[in-house]
Each structure stands twice: as structure tokens, then as C-alpha cells.
Amino acid sequence: MSSANSSNGRHRKAKPMSLAVRRAFIIAAVPVTGALLSAPSALAADKSTKTTTTTVAQSVADDGLDPAEQKIADNLNTRAQNPILGDTFSGIVLDSASDKVIWGHDADTALMPASNAKLATATAALTVLGPEHRFTTKVVYGDGTLTLIGGGDRLLTTADVTELAKSAAAGVKSGGLGSVKIRVDDSLFAEPSMANGWNDSYYDDQVSPVRSLVVDGKLSADTSIDAGKVFAKQLADQGVTVDGEVTRGTTSATDVPVGQHLSPTLAETVKKMLKTSDNDIAETMLRMTAIAAGKPATFEDGTAVVRDILSRHYGVSMENFEIYDGSGLSRADRIPARTVADILDLLTDTRYSGLLRSIDEGLPVAGEAGSTLGPEWGRFDTPDSKCAVGQVKAKTGTLTGAIALSGLTKAADGQWKVFSFIENQSSADPAATKDALDGLAATVNGCWA
């Protein structure tokens, strides 16, 4: 038997927040965030005193389970022995009200979390920027050139750019100009690079080189130039002659603003990212969070802010926690199932319900078309899990050799349970592994007797 000591326990008492992060909260100027600054983390203090016990194989909490919890634990003890899950499997189930560990299996073992890492990114972004934050795309004019300036809006559409083009065209025509050059300024982010643990093939179909300007979420080698081309076309449609090709450059202080577009709120962006597990949104969000915290827009600084927010503000243990990107694409990322569950457990705390609501609302629901738990992905459609359709909300995660499912469900006792299941290195077909994890989530719900 091995016990988790206080340094490895749930929600340690939060340490004083760093000056940079405190400044980021002030810059964000969101009322909910400000309230969090003035109140100590009772959640961290209360939960730091708990000590839980797990075995190397399946186990349950030793502080007493009621019959409904015992049934969940017994069923999971049986079903987690499914050979499809392989030998590298980590899982945990918590009761959200009491924080009791109902069941655990190697819960402190750090595994590749895949897209479950997006939960950490979203939590940090909402905390630093605030759920009502909007990203700004601008157009300025100077020296015969219109410049489209990227502001980190991953939801920018052709329709939005068309409105910017109309505004810019009106300014150009009123100035009596016959033609203009088009330039894009995406200098808000550092030069695109590959994160530690990324494969070269990711740029083919998983994620774009991370830039601050993109239209229609297009996956391409240069989303900024592509966005400039959309702008140029829309400007031409407004009767303005575009001189030459779209180029890249930076604006000057003397350039005159001629158009501006505000993105949907960060809350809406978070929901979109989680429902569809959008890697590009996650990586852009990581950089915008770093900037708001006074740091450079890089993988390294963005992930450092995520760790700082989770540990200092929320008291989530960073033991065995390693992330190198915002999306979970990195094969070097490692997060224990216990930590993923701790992050999700924040959603059940009423003090954070306003700030983090969009994470809860953005989690895919079992059987929800258009989400990563939809029928089009073959989720929750087996005899072991289909009874949980509409009853489980969870974040998926899929990489070669890594499959995860972490979320919440209201169990048979009427209480919310938080769960995290992560599998690595199984030799089984990935679809079969996903079915097995769906079955475990259904077991927590209690619909699969």
C-alpha cells in the first residue's frame, strides 16, 4: 500500500501569487477575477488536509464509502481489468461534494494526456484574461498601405473581414486614393516554432504554425498571408484597386485606424475549443494568456503561466505535471489522472462557477452531434455505454498511443462525480479503447449495472 503525502494531495493551500500574474489579473480587469484576488482559496485550504490511499492496482478510498459509491468502486475494479486498457492505465473518481476518492488506479502516474491538456489551458486563460475578454483585429492606413493586424482571434470569419474591408474602403475612397497596397502584421506572436514533443507531420493536418491572424480557422502553412488575401479580395469587391501581392510587415505609430473587429468572448472561444478539441484555438489561447501575464507569446512562457495559475491560484499540485504546449499534441506532455480530475473539480466549486462556467458548458456531452463525443465519432454507442448518452460530459483526448476521457457525471446517488481515465501504449484498436473508456464513464454514472 502506498499513501499520497500532503505534497501530493489534492488542492494544496495556494501560495502567494507572483507579481507578474497579479498584474495580469489587474490588466484583465474582470469583476469575477478581481473577486478571486481578494479572497483566499478556501478550496485549497480545505482540501489540502485530505490524504488518500491507492494501490498499484485498483483500490478505493479507505475513509468509508456509502453503498452507491461502493457499487461504483466494485464495478470499476472489475471493468478496469479489461485487457483492452493495457498495462499503462491511470484513473480516478472523486465525489465532488466531499472530495472523497471513490476509486483510483495508478492515479498519480503521469501519462500523456493528449487533448485533456486543453483543460489546463482553458482554466489559465479564463483566470488571467476573464471570460468576457475579446480579441481585437484592426486595419490601419499609412503611406499608401492598408495593414491588417492580427490580435489572436481564432474565430475571425470571412464575413468579419468583409466588414473590415467595407470600413477600410470607405476611408480609402474618402481620401481620393486610386489604389492601395495590402500588408499583414502578425508580430504579436513570436516566430512560429515546433513545441517540444511535436512531430513534423502535425503541420500537415493537426495544427498550423501558430500566428496571431487567421480567417475561418483555416489550416495552412501561413494563416496570416492567407488572411491578407481574403482581405484583399473583399477590398477589391468594394471597388478598391489592390496594388501587388500581400506582404508581411509591422505598422508605425503614425498609421491611421480605419477598421476594427472584436471577437466573440473568450468564454465562447473556450466552448468552441473544447467541443471540437481545436488545437489551433488552444495554441493561440496559450499565447494570449502569456501576453496578458506580461510574458512573451511562446510555448515556454505560456505553459509557465498555466502552471503558475494552477498551483498558486487554485492549489492544484504540479507533482509530475509537465506540459510543453496548449493543445496536448506534444508527446512529451505528462499529467496524472489525479491532476486532471483536480482541475475539473474546480468546476463544481460555486466560487469559480462564473469564471470557469464556459469550461463546464464546453465539455462534449455523450451522444452530442458536432462534438468529439458525438455519434459521428462512434462514442457511447455500445451496450456498455449507450445508456449514458446525455448523462456524461467529458473532454476527450486522442494521440497515437494515448487515449483519455475526463469529465463529470451525476451518479445514481444524485451526486456529481469527477473522473479521469488515461490510457497509454495499448496495443488494442483505438476505437476499442475509446469504447472501453466510455464504458468506465457509464459505470461512474451508474446506468450500466
HUTACOR-V538251 format. One record per backbone hydrogen bond with DSSP energy under -0.5 kcal/mol. NH is the residue of the N-H (numbers start at 1). CO is the residue of the C=O. If there is no record, write none. Layout:
# HUTACOR-V538251
nh=NH co=CO
nh=NH co=CO
This chain:
# HUTACOR-V538251
nh=2 co=54
nh=4 co=52
nh=5 co=3
nh=8 co=5
nh=9 co=6
nh=12 co=315
nh=22 co=18
nh=23 co=19
nh=24 co=20
nh=25 co=21
nh=26 co=22
nh=27 co=23
nh=28 co=24
nh=29 co=25
nh=34 co=30
nh=35 co=31
nh=36 co=32
nh=37 co=33
nh=38 co=34
nh=39 co=35
nh=39 co=36
nh=42 co=40
nh=45 co=41
nh=46 co=42
nh=47 co=43
nh=48 co=44
nh=49 co=46
nh=50 co=47
nh=54 co=2
nh=59 co=104
nh=61 co=101
nh=70 co=66
nh=71 co=67
nh=72 co=68
nh=73 co=69
nh=74 co=70
nh=75 co=71
nh=76 co=72
nh=77 co=73
nh=78 co=74
nh=79 co=75
nh=80 co=76
nh=81 co=78
nh=82 co=79
nh=85 co=82
nh=86 co=83
nh=89 co=87
nh=90 co=422
nh=91 co=105
nh=92 co=420
nh=93 co=103
nh=94 co=418
nh=95 co=100
nh=96 co=94
nh=96 co=416
nh=99 co=95
nh=102 co=93
nh=102 co=100
nh=103 co=93
nh=104 co=59
nh=105 co=91
nh=106 co=55
nh=106 co=57
nh=109 co=106
nh=110 co=108
nh=111 co=109
nh=111 co=335
nh=116 co=113
nh=117 co=114
nh=118 co=115
nh=119 co=116
nh=120 co=117
nh=121 co=117
nh=122 co=118
nh=123 co=119
nh=124 co=120
nh=125 co=121
nh=126 co=122
nh=127 co=123
nh=128 co=124
nh=129 co=125
nh=130 co=125
nh=130 co=126
nh=133 co=130
nh=137 co=261
nh=138 co=149
nh=139 co=259
nh=140 co=147
nh=141 co=256
nh=142 co=145
nh=145 co=142
nh=146 co=181
nh=147 co=140
nh=148 co=183
nh=149 co=138
nh=149 co=147
nh=150 co=148
nh=150 co=185
nh=152 co=212
nh=153 co=212
nh=154 co=152
nh=156 co=153
nh=161 co=157
nh=162 co=158
nh=163 co=159
nh=164 co=160
nh=165 co=161
nh=166 co=162
nh=167 co=163
nh=168 co=164
nh=169 co=165
nh=170 co=166
nh=171 co=167
nh=172 co=168
nh=173 co=169
nh=174 co=170
nh=175 co=171
nh=176 co=173
nh=177 co=172
nh=180 co=241
nh=181 co=144
nh=183 co=146
nh=184 co=247
nh=185 co=148
nh=186 co=184
nh=189 co=186
nh=190 co=297
nh=198 co=195
nh=202 co=199
nh=203 co=200
nh=204 co=201
nh=205 co=201
nh=206 co=202
nh=207 co=202
nh=209 co=220
nh=211 co=209
nh=216 co=156
nh=217 co=156
nh=218 co=215
nh=220 co=218
nh=226 co=222
nh=227 co=223
nh=228 co=224
nh=229 co=225
nh=230 co=226
nh=231 co=227
nh=232 co=228
nh=233 co=229
nh=234 co=230
nh=235 co=231
nh=236 co=232
nh=237 co=233
nh=238 co=234
nh=238 co=235
nh=239 co=236
nh=240 co=235
nh=241 co=178
nh=243 co=180
nh=243 co=241
nh=244 co=242
nh=247 co=182
nh=249 co=184
nh=255 co=252
nh=256 co=141
nh=258 co=139
nh=259 co=139
nh=261 co=137
nh=263 co=135
nh=266 co=133
nh=267 co=131
nh=269 co=265
nh=270 co=266
nh=271 co=267
nh=272 co=268
nh=273 co=269
nh=274 co=270
nh=275 co=271
nh=276 co=272
nh=277 co=273
nh=278 co=273
nh=279 co=277
nh=282 co=278
nh=283 co=279
nh=284 co=280
nh=285 co=281
nh=286 co=282
nh=287 co=283
nh=288 co=284
nh=289 co=285
nh=290 co=286
nh=291 co=287
nh=292 co=288
nh=293 co=289
nh=294 co=291
nh=295 co=290
nh=298 co=296
nh=302 co=298
nh=303 co=299
nh=304 co=300
nh=305 co=301
nh=306 co=302
nh=307 co=303
nh=308 co=304
nh=309 co=305
nh=310 co=306
nh=311 co=307
nh=312 co=308
nh=313 co=308
nh=313 co=309
nh=314 co=309
nh=315 co=311
nh=316 co=310
nh=321 co=318
nh=322 co=320
nh=322 co=334
nh=331 co=197
nh=333 co=330
nh=334 co=322
nh=335 co=111
nh=337 co=109
nh=338 co=107
nh=340 co=336
nh=341 co=337
nh=342 co=338
nh=343 co=339
nh=344 co=340
nh=345 co=341
nh=346 co=342
nh=346 co=343
nh=347 co=344
nh=348 co=345
nh=349 co=346
nh=350 co=348
nh=352 co=349
nh=353 co=350
nh=356 co=352
nh=359 co=356
nh=360 co=356
nh=361 co=357
nh=362 co=358
nh=363 co=359
nh=364 co=394
nh=366 co=392
nh=367 co=373
nh=368 co=365
nh=369 co=367
nh=371 co=368
nh=372 co=275
nh=374 co=371
nh=377 co=374
nh=378 co=375
nh=379 co=374
nh=385 co=382
nh=386 co=382
nh=388 co=385
nh=389 co=386
nh=390 co=366
nh=391 co=388
nh=392 co=388
nh=393 co=408
nh=394 co=364
nh=395 co=406
nh=397 co=404
nh=399 co=402
nh=402 co=399
nh=403 co=423
nh=404 co=397
nh=405 co=421
nh=406 co=395
nh=407 co=419
nh=408 co=393
nh=409 co=417
nh=410 co=391
nh=411 co=409
nh=411 co=415
nh=414 co=411
nh=417 co=409
nh=418 co=94
nh=419 co=407
nh=420 co=92
nh=421 co=405
nh=422 co=90
nh=423 co=403
nh=424 co=88
nh=425 co=401
nh=432 co=429
nh=433 co=429
nh=434 co=430
nh=435 co=431
nh=436 co=432
nh=437 co=433
nh=438 co=434
nh=439 co=435
nh=440 co=436
nh=441 co=437
nh=442 co=438
nh=443 co=439
nh=444 co=440
nh=445 co=441
nh=446 co=442
nh=447 co=442
nh=448 co=442
nh=449 co=447
